[in-house]
Amino acid sequence: MATSSVIVYETTPRWTPELQRQFDGEDVRVRACGTIQGLTQRIAEQNSLTDVTPGGVIILDLGTHPADCLQFLGATSDLYDDWSKVVISSEQLSELEWSTRELGAIGFFSEFASGHELSRLCRRQLTSRAKY
């Protein structure tokens, strides 16, 4: 069975270790990236691996660099259409929810989201992609 991928864009490790804990024992690879350039490189690496299911889930911490996250979503909406995009936001940036959704985000969580909620959405996306 191929491994699924979750890539987390954040500068401070918060969601990466939590998702690694949530997916412990499952065939899901959770990786972190601290820059947008690193994120695009990580996606390219994941897409080239033969033992990894194509696509996956990209999690963007909007608090890291909001403008970079919005530009990434806008620039890659068609380019990475086999990747589901999920945004995590602080309460101060919650007004950007609909902008991120218009740019292709399938989920939007406040900073008060639990690891269980986030991993559940990731599982649902990874499962639906594995069927195709």
C-alpha positions as CSV (number, residue, x, y, z in Angstrom):
1,M,0.0,0.0,0.0
2,A,1.3,3.5,-0.9
3,T,2.0,6.1,1.7
4,S,-0.2,9.2,1.9
5,S,1.3,12.7,2.5
6,V,0.5,15.6,4.6
7,I,2.7,18.7,4.3
8,V,2.5,21.5,6.9
9,Y,3.6,25.0,6.3
10,E,4.5,26.6,9.6
11,T,7.5,28.3,11.1
12,T,7.0,27.1,14.7
13,P,6.4,23.3,15.1
14,R,2.9,23.0,16.4
15,W,0.7,21.1,14.0
16,T,3.4,18.9,12.5
17,P,4.2,17.0,15.7
18,E,0.5,16.9,16.6
19,L,-0.4,15.3,13.3
20,Q,2.5,12.9,13.5
21,R,1.1,11.8,16.8
22,Q,-2.4,11.6,15.4
23,F,-1.2,9.5,12.5
24,D,1.1,7.3,14.5
25,G,0.9,3.7,13.2
26,E,-0.8,4.7,10.0
27,D,0.7,4.9,6.5
28,V,0.7,8.7,6.4
29,R,3.9,10.8,6.1
30,V,3.6,14.2,7.8
31,R,6.3,16.7,6.9
32,A,7.0,20.3,7.9
33,C,8.1,23.2,5.8
34,G,9.1,26.6,7.1
35,T,9.1,28.5,3.8
36,I,6.9,28.7,0.7
37,Q,9.9,27.7,-1.4
38,G,10.4,24.7,0.8
39,L,6.8,23.9,0.5
40,T,6.8,23.8,-3.3
41,Q,10.0,21.7,-3.2
42,R,8.5,19.3,-0.7
43,I,5.4,18.9,-2.9
44,A,7.6,18.2,-6.0
45,E,9.6,15.6,-4.0
46,Q,6.4,13.9,-2.8
47,N,4.9,13.9,-6.3
48,S,8.0,12.2,-7.7
49,L,8.1,9.3,-5.2
50,T,6.7,6.0,-6.4
51,D,5.8,4.7,-3.0
52,V,3.6,7.7,-2.2
53,T,0.0,8.1,-3.2
54,P,-0.2,11.1,-5.6
55,G,-1.4,14.3,-4.0
56,G,-2.3,14.6,-0.4
57,V,-3.1,17.4,2.0
58,I,-1.3,20.8,2.4
59,I,-1.9,22.6,5.6
60,L,-1.1,26.3,5.7
61,D,-0.7,28.1,9.0
62,L,-2.0,31.5,7.9
63,G,-0.4,33.1,11.0
64,T,3.0,32.2,9.6
65,H,2.9,34.7,6.7
66,P,-0.6,35.5,5.6
67,A,0.3,37.2,2.3
68,D,2.6,34.2,1.3
69,C,-0.2,31.8,2.1
70,L,-2.8,33.7,0.0
71,Q,-0.3,34.0,-2.9
72,F,0.5,30.3,-2.7
73,L,-3.2,29.4,-2.8
74,G,-3.8,31.8,-5.7
75,A,-0.8,30.7,-7.7
76,T,-1.2,27.0,-7.2
77,S,-5.0,26.5,-7.4
78,D,-4.7,24.7,-10.7
79,L,-1.1,23.6,-10.4
80,Y,-1.6,21.3,-7.4
81,D,-5.2,20.3,-7.9
82,D,-4.4,16.8,-6.6
83,W,-3.6,18.3,-3.2
84,S,-6.3,19.4,-0.8
85,K,-5.5,22.6,0.9
86,V,-6.4,23.4,4.5
87,V,-5.9,26.7,6.3
88,I,-5.4,27.2,10.0
89,S,-5.9,30.8,11.2
90,S,-5.7,32.9,14.3
91,E,-8.9,34.6,15.4
92,Q,-7.4,37.9,14.2
93,L,-7.2,36.6,10.6
94,S,-10.5,34.7,10.6
95,E,-12.0,37.3,8.2
96,L,-9.8,35.8,5.5
97,E,-11.7,32.5,5.6
98,W,-13.8,33.1,2.5
99,S,-10.8,34.5,0.5
100,T,-8.9,31.3,1.2
101,R,-11.9,29.2,0.3
102,E,-12.3,31.1,-3.0
103,L,-8.6,30.3,-3.6
104,G,-9.2,26.6,-3.2
105,A,-9.0,25.8,0.5
106,I,-11.3,22.9,1.4
107,G,-11.1,23.6,5.1
108,F,-10.5,26.5,7.5
109,F,-9.8,26.1,11.2
110,S,-9.3,28.6,13.9
111,E,-6.2,28.3,16.2
112,F,-8.5,26.5,18.6
113,A,-9.0,23.5,16.4
114,S,-7.9,20.2,17.9
115,G,-5.4,17.8,16.4
116,H,-8.2,15.2,16.3
117,E,-10.4,17.5,14.1
118,L,-7.6,18.4,11.8
119,S,-6.5,14.8,11.4
120,R,-10.1,13.7,10.8
121,L,-10.4,16.1,7.8
122,C,-7.0,15.0,6.5
123,R,-8.1,11.3,6.7
124,R,-11.3,12.1,4.9
125,Q,-9.4,13.8,2.1
126,L,-6.7,11.1,1.9
127,T,-9.3,8.4,1.8
128,S,-11.3,10.1,-1.0
129,R,-8.1,10.6,-3.1
130,A,-7.0,6.9,-2.6
131,K,-10.2,5.7,-4.2
132,Y,-9.3,7.4,-7.6
